[in-house]
Amino acid sequence: MEKTRLVFAGHDLKFASLIINHLEKTNKFEIRLDHWSGHNTHDEQKSIECLNWADVIICEWGLGNAVWYSQRKLPHQKLIVRMHRQELDTVYPTQFINENINVFIAISPFIYEEFYRIFKLPRDKTRMIYNVLDASKLDKPKINAKYNLGIIGIAPKMKRLDLALDLLEKLWMTDHNYKLFVKGKKPEEYPWLWRKDTEREYYEELYLRIERAPWKSAVIFDGFGEIDEWLQKIGFVLSTSDFESFHLAPSEGMASGAIPLILKWDGSETIYKEEYLYDDIDAFANRIIEINKMESSSALRKEVKEYARHQFDIKQIGKQWEELIDELLESK
């Protein structure tokens, strides 16, 4: 049987990598990647080659890539645009040729509604499919994780590292065993961010706070890289952001058996259970102390693993993508 020719196009394909791998393994698709160098910059000759070759085009992010492909899509082709949150702060969705886009994917119910509210993207073309993780890869035995907090990604400042430090300080004052492990690039490793005075000054103040704190040695910056082994030492995964579109980090932690603590942001309740959402850092601290007083937290950890596997695992989400593409190919 002839394989469907599928192009993924975008400047950042990391959130789509599991979907790409899943579709490749079905042996139903031949896949090419059109890597863009920025939101609106690319090798146009490469994009033209991909356009002329493809049966189905998937634009990861609705930015300049989606504008370009929606302006050029051929009549026999199907075009899918997957939207996150970043696009809400751009003009790109106003430049789409909507009649040439077959499906818009929103990664959460709240984002679905926001794209309709702001850009009036057609509801009859919009689907909601959650972000995705590999639950089996993340499910590894915990190692001395009881007192270890983890936060994945601390840039830009809306990720609110300051609140994670507040939490550590509260807990450390009750028990010096508590530690905060920070996963991901440091803010100074993002040149675009470090050039912004408000961002740089925010982190410089936090670094000074850590340096002067009695709990200085309890903050560990672990750098960028794979997180499956890193999560083995994490007992509690934090989401302290002011806002998010989905925030994959707590769900990845959950898949490992880490207890999620998520500060409520608009739409968080459409992705995560109410019992994982909190109003403030004091509530975080009280819950962590409560759990660590339990004789065993294994039942709680099993519960969050099952939730992550059921809601976000590639086996479930990948099947939804397969069904969507099959449906499009069967339609006229």
C-alpha positions in Angstrom: 0.0 0.0 0.0 1.3 3.4 -0.9 2.2 5.5 2.1 0.7 9.0 2.8 3.3 11.7 2.4 3.2 13.8 5.5 5.1 17.1 6.2 5.6 18.6 9.6 6.6 22.3 9.3 7.6 24.7 12.1 10.4 26.4 14.0 10.1 24.2 17.1 9.1 20.6 16.7 9.9 19.4 20.2 6.3 19.1 21.3 5.5 17.3 18.1 8.3 14.8 18.3 6.4 12.0 20.0 3.5 12.4 17.5 6.0 12.3 14.6 7.6 9.1 15.9 4.3 7.5 16.6 3.0 8.2 13.0 6.3 6.8 11.6 5.9 3.6 13.5 2.5 2.9 12.0 4.2 2.4 8.7 1.3 4.3 7.0 3.2 7.5 6.5 6.3 8.8 4.8 7.4 11.9 6.8 9.5 14.9 5.9 10.3 17.8 8.2 10.4 21.5 7.1 12.4 23.1 9.9 11.9 26.9 10.0 14.6 29.0 11.5 12.1 31.4 13.2 8.4 32.3 13.4 8.5 33.7 9.9 11.9 32.8 8.4 12.7 29.6 6.5 14.5 28.1 3.5 11.7 28.8 1.0 13.1 26.4 -1.6 13.0 23.6 1.0 9.4 24.6 1.9 8.4 24.6 -1.8 9.8 21.1 -2.2 7.9 19.9 0.8 4.7 21.6 -0.4 5.0 20.0 -3.8 5.6 16.5 -2.3 3.1 16.4 0.5 -0.4 14.8 0.7 -0.9 16.2 4.2 0.8 19.2 5.8 0.9 19.7 9.6 2.0 23.2 10.8 3.3 22.9 14.3 2.4 26.4 15.7 0.1 28.8 13.9 2.8 31.3 13.0 4.4 32.4 9.7 4.6 28.7 8.7 0.8 28.4 8.8 0.4 31.6 6.9 2.8 30.5 4.2 1.3 27.0 3.7 -2.3 28.3 3.9 -1.5 30.7 1.0 0.0 27.9 -1.1 -1.7 24.7 -0.3 -2.7 22.7 -3.4 -6.4 21.6 -3.9 -5.7 17.9 -3.3 -3.8 18.5 -0.1 -4.9 18.6 3.5 -3.6 21.2 5.9 -3.6 20.9 9.7 -2.5 23.7 12.0 -1.7 23.0 15.7 -2.1 26.0 17.9 -0.5 26.4 21.4 -0.8 29.7 23.2 2.0 31.9 21.8 -0.1 32.6 18.7 -2.6 34.5 20.8 -0.1 37.4 21.2 0.7 37.6 17.4 -1.1 38.7 14.3 -0.4 35.6 12.3 -3.8 34.0 12.8 -5.4 37.0 11.1 -3.3 36.3 8.0 -4.4 32.6 7.6 -6.3 31.7 4.5 -8.9 29.8 6.6 -10.6 28.2 3.7 -7.4 26.4 2.8 -6.9 25.0 6.4 -8.8 21.8 7.0 -8.4 21.5 10.7 -7.1 23.6 13.6 -5.9 21.7 16.6 -6.1 23.4 20.0 -4.1 21.7 22.9 -6.6 22.4 25.6 -10.3 23.4 25.9 -9.4 26.8 27.2 -7.1 27.5 24.3 -9.8 26.3 21.9 -12.1 29.0 23.3 -9.5 31.7 23.3 -8.7 31.2 19.6 -12.4 31.5 18.8 -12.9 34.5 21.1 -9.9 36.5 19.7 -9.6 35.3 16.1 -13.0 33.7 15.4 -11.4 30.6 14.0 -14.2 28.5 12.6 -15.5 26.1 15.2 -16.5 23.5 12.6 -12.8 23.2 11.7 -11.4 23.2 15.2 -10.5 20.1 17.3 -9.1 19.7 20.8 -6.3 17.2 21.2 -4.1 17.4 24.3 -0.4 17.7 24.4 1.4 14.4 24.6 4.0 12.5 26.7 5.6 9.0 26.8 4.2 7.6 30.1 6.2 4.3 29.9 9.5 6.1 29.5 8.8 8.4 32.4 7.6 5.6 34.7 10.8 4.7 36.6 11.3 3.8 40.3 11.7 6.7 42.7 15.0 7.1 44.5 15.1 9.1 47.8 12.4 11.5 46.4 10.4 12.2 49.6 11.7 15.7 50.3 12.6 16.7 46.7 10.7 19.4 44.8 11.2 19.7 41.1 10.5 22.5 38.7 11.0 22.1 34.9 11.7 25.3 33.0 12.1 28.7 34.8 12.2 31.1 31.9 10.7 33.6 31.3 9.9 35.2 34.6 6.2 34.3 34.3 7.3 30.8 35.3 7.7 32.3 38.8 10.8 30.8 40.2 10.4 33.2 43.1 7.3 31.3 44.2 9.1 28.0 44.1 11.9 29.5 46.3 9.2 30.8 48.7 7.9 27.3 48.9 11.3 25.8 49.5 12.0 28.4 52.2 8.7 27.5 54.1 9.4 23.8 53.9 13.1 24.1 54.7 12.3 25.9 57.9 10.3 22.9 59.0 12.8 20.3 57.8 16.3 20.9 56.4 15.9 17.8 54.2 13.8 19.6 51.6 15.5 20.5 48.3 14.5 22.3 45.1 15.8 20.8 41.9 15.6 23.1 38.8 15.6 21.4 35.4 16.2 23.3 32.2 18.3 26.1 30.8 19.2 29.0 33.0 17.7 32.3 31.9 21.1 33.7 31.0 21.4 30.9 28.4 18.6 32.6 26.4 20.3 35.7 24.8 16.9 37.2 23.7 15.6 37.0 27.3 18.8 38.2 29.0 18.8 41.4 26.9 15.5 42.4 28.4 16.2 44.5 31.5 13.1 43.5 33.4 13.8 39.8 32.9 17.5 40.0 33.7 17.0 42.1 36.8 14.3 39.6 38.1 16.7 36.7 37.9 19.7 38.6 39.2 17.7 39.4 42.3 16.7 35.8 42.7 20.3 34.6 42.3 21.3 37.1 45.0 18.5 35.9 47.3 19.7 32.3 46.9 23.3 33.2 47.5 22.4 34.9 50.8 19.9 32.3 52.0 20.6 29.7 54.7 19.0 27.2 52.3 21.4 28.1 49.5 22.7 24.5 49.1 19.1 23.2 48.9 18.7 24.8 45.4 20.2 22.7 42.7 20.3 23.7 39.0 20.5 20.5 37.0 20.6 22.0 33.5 18.9 21.0 30.2 18.4 17.5 29.0 16.3 14.3 29.2 14.1 14.2 32.3 13.1 10.6 32.7 16.1 9.7 35.0 16.0 13.2 36.6 12.4 12.6 37.7 13.4 9.5 39.6 14.6 11.8 42.4 11.6 14.2 42.3 8.7 13.6 44.8 6.7 16.7 44.0 6.5 18.5 40.7 5.7 22.2 40.7 3.8 24.5 38.3 4.0 28.1 39.7 3.4 29.9 36.4 1.2 33.0 36.1 -0.4 31.5 32.9 0.1 28.6 30.6 -1.6 27.0 27.6 -1.2 23.4 28.8 2.1 23.1 30.8 3.4 19.7 30.0 5.9 19.7 33.0 3.4 18.7 35.7 1.9 15.9 33.6 5.4 14.6 32.9 6.1 14.6 36.6 2.8 12.8 37.2 3.7 10.1 34.7 6.8 9.4 36.9 4.7 9.3 40.1 5.6 12.8 41.3 2.7 14.5 43.1 1.7 17.6 41.1 1.2 21.0 42.7 -0.3 23.5 40.2 -1.1 27.1 41.0 -4.4 27.8 39.3 -4.2 29.7 36.0 -7.0 30.3 33.4 -7.9 27.0 31.9 -5.9 24.8 34.3 -9.2 23.1 35.4 -9.9 22.0 31.9 -6.7 19.9 31.9 -6.0 18.8 35.4 -8.2 17.6 38.3 -9.3 20.2 40.9 -7.4 18.3 43.6 -4.1 19.0 41.8 -4.8 22.8 41.7 -4.1 25.3 44.5 -4.7 28.9 45.3 -1.3 29.8 46.8 2.1 28.6 48.0 0.9 28.1 51.6 -1.6 25.5 50.2 1.3 23.8 48.4 3.4 23.6 51.6 0.5 22.3 53.7 -0.2 19.6 51.2 3.4 18.5 50.9 3.8 18.3 54.7 0.5 16.4 54.9 1.6 13.8 52.3 5.0 13.3 53.9 3.3 12.6 57.2 1.4 9.7 55.6 2.6 6.2 56.3 2.7 5.6 52.6 2.1 7.8 49.6 2.2 5.0 47.1 -1.6 5.0 46.4 -1.4 8.7 45.5 1.6 8.2 43.3 -0.2 5.4 41.5 -3.2 7.6 41.0 -1.3 10.4 39.3 0.5 8.0 37.1 -2.7 6.5 35.9 -4.2 10.0 35.3 -1.2 11.0 33.1 -1.3 7.8 31.2 -5.0 7.9 30.5 -5.1 11.6 29.6 -1.8 12.4 27.8 0.1 9.2 26.8 1.2 8.9 23.2 -0.8 5.6 22.8 -4.0 7.5 23.3 -3.1 10.8 21.7 -1.3 9.2 18.8 -4.4 7.2 18.0 -6.4 10.5 17.9 -4.0 11.9 15.4 -4.1 8.8 13.2 -7.9 8.9 13.2 -8.0 12.6 12.3 -5.6 12.1 9.4 -7.5 9.1 8.1 -10.8 11.0 8.4 -9.3 13.9 6.3 -8.0 11.6 3.6 -11.3 9.9 3.3 -13.1 13.3 2.9 -13.4 15.1 -0.4 
